[in-house]
């Protein structure tokens, strides 16, 4: 987060999008809500801890969609 804040502070015209994810353990709606909360927490921390303007940060929650691995195994 510190590195991202450094880039944003150096380049005041840059905007970012933070996308939150979850595994597939809970139901779809709960996972979607949690993923949005995760993205919002990062956005809030960048503002509070590093002074990044919240208008420069878009957030999105993906829940359990777009997984990098298979959630049916421990490794996944």
C-alpha positions as CSV (number, residue, x, y, z in Angstrom):
1,X,0.0,0.0,0.0
2,X,2.9,2.3,0.8
3,X,4.3,1.8,-2.7
4,X,1.0,2.5,-4.4
5,X,0.5,5.6,-2.3
6,X,4.0,6.8,-3.3
7,X,3.1,6.4,-7.0
8,X,-0.2,8.2,-6.5
9,X,1.5,11.1,-4.6
10,X,4.2,11.4,-7.3
11,X,1.7,11.4,-10.2
12,X,-1.3,13.5,-9.1
13,X,-3.2,12.8,-12.4
14,X,-3.2,9.0,-11.9
15,X,-6.5,7.3,-10.9
16,X,-6.8,3.6,-9.8
17,X,-9.4,0.9,-9.4
18,X,-9.2,-1.4,-6.5
19,X,-11.0,-4.7,-6.9
20,X,-11.8,-6.9,-3.9
21,X,-12.1,-10.7,-4.1
22,X,-13.1,-13.6,-1.9
23,X,-13.0,-17.4,-1.9
24,X,-16.2,-19.4,-2.5
25,X,-16.8,-20.5,1.1
26,X,-19.9,-18.3,1.8
27,X,-22.9,-17.6,-0.4
28,X,-22.6,-15.4,-3.5
29,X,-24.2,-12.3,-1.9
30,X,-22.1,-12.5,1.2
31,X,-18.9,-12.9,-0.8
32,X,-19.8,-10.0,-3.0
33,X,-20.5,-7.8,0.0
34,X,-17.2,-8.8,1.7
35,X,-15.2,-8.2,-1.5
36,X,-16.7,-4.6,-1.8
37,X,-15.8,-4.0,1.9
38,X,-12.3,-5.2,1.3
39,X,-11.8,-2.8,-1.6
40,X,-13.4,0.1,0.4
41,X,-11.0,-0.6,3.3
42,X,-8.0,-0.2,1.1
43,X,-9.4,3.0,-0.4
44,X,-10.1,4.4,3.1
45,X,-6.6,3.5,4.3
46,X,-5.0,5.2,1.3
47,X,-6.9,8.3,2.2
48,X,-6.4,8.3,6.0
49,X,-2.8,7.1,6.0
50,X,-1.4,8.6,2.9
51,X,-3.7,11.6,2.0
52,X,-4.8,10.2,-1.3
53,X,-8.0,11.9,-2.5
54,X,-10.9,9.4,-2.7
55,X,-12.0,10.8,-6.1
56,X,-8.9,9.2,-7.6
57,X,-9.9,5.7,-6.4
58,X,-12.7,3.6,-7.8
59,X,-13.6,0.4,-6.1
60,X,-15.3,-2.8,-7.2
61,X,-16.2,-6.1,-5.5
62,X,-15.9,-9.3,-7.5
63,X,-16.8,-11.7,-4.8
64,X,-15.9,-15.3,-5.8
65,X,-16.0,-14.6,-9.5
66,X,-12.7,-14.2,-11.5
67,X,-10.8,-16.6,-9.2
68,X,-7.2,-17.2,-10.1
69,X,-7.3,-20.7,-8.8
70,X,-9.8,-23.5,-8.1
71,X,-11.4,-23.0,-4.7
72,X,-12.3,-26.7,-4.4
73,X,-8.8,-27.6,-3.2
74,X,-6.6,-26.3,-0.4
75,X,-3.9,-25.3,-2.9
76,X,-6.5,-23.4,-5.0
